[in-house]
């Protein structure tokens, strides 16, 4: 499976391969990722494989924290 990893800044090819290996384990078949620098990201990364989206970005974490805080009141 081919996918893309969107990052705030370029990361080392070894890191891209390590992340692809994790997604290979998760998806149950070989995953190859190509890197795309997305200046809208502050930090972290987003992986897209087909129609699936895995968001490990700072923005996603902040939104999750906000939802959690609002649900506690």
C-alpha positions in Angstrom: 0.0 0.0 0.0 1.2 3.5 -0.9 0.6 6.4 1.4 1.8 9.8 2.3 3.2 11.2 5.5 2.6 15.0 6.0 5.1 16.7 8.3 5.8 20.3 9.4 9.4 20.0 8.2 11.5 17.4 6.4 12.3 14.3 8.5 15.1 11.8 7.9 14.4 8.9 5.5 15.1 6.5 8.3 12.3 8.0 10.4 9.9 7.7 7.4 10.8 4.0 7.0 10.4 3.4 10.8 6.9 4.9 10.7 6.1 3.0 7.5 7.1 -0.2 9.3 4.7 0.5 12.2 1.9 1.1 9.7 2.8 -2.2 7.9 2.2 -4.0 11.2 -1.0 -2.0 11.8 -2.4 -2.6 8.3 -1.2 -6.2 7.9 0.4 -5.6 4.5 3.5 -3.6 3.3 3.2 0.2 3.5 5.4 2.6 1.7 5.2 6.3 2.6 6.3 9.3 0.6 7.0 12.5 2.6 5.2 15.8 2.0 6.1 18.9 3.9 2.9 20.7 4.9 3.5 24.2 6.4 0.0 24.2 7.9 1.3 21.7 10.5 3.0 23.1 13.7 4.5 19.7 14.7 3.8 16.0 14.5 2.6 14.3 11.4 -0.4 13.0 9.5 -0.4 9.8 7.5 -2.8 9.1 4.7 -3.2 5.6 3.3 -6.0 5.4 0.7 -9.1 6.8 2.3 -7.7 6.4 5.9 -6.2 9.3 7.8 -4.1 9.0 11.0 -3.5 12.3 12.7 -0.6 12.6 15.1 -0.3 16.3 14.8 -0.1 18.9 17.5 -3.3 20.5 16.3 -5.2 17.2 16.7 -3.8 16.7 20.2 -4.9 20.3 21.2 -8.4 19.7 19.8 -8.6 16.4 21.8 -7.5 18.2 25.0 -10.1 20.9 24.4 -12.9 18.4 23.9 -11.8 16.6 27.1 -11.8 19.8 29.1 -15.2 20.8 27.8 -16.8 17.4 28.6 -15.5 17.6 32.2 -17.5 20.7 33.1 
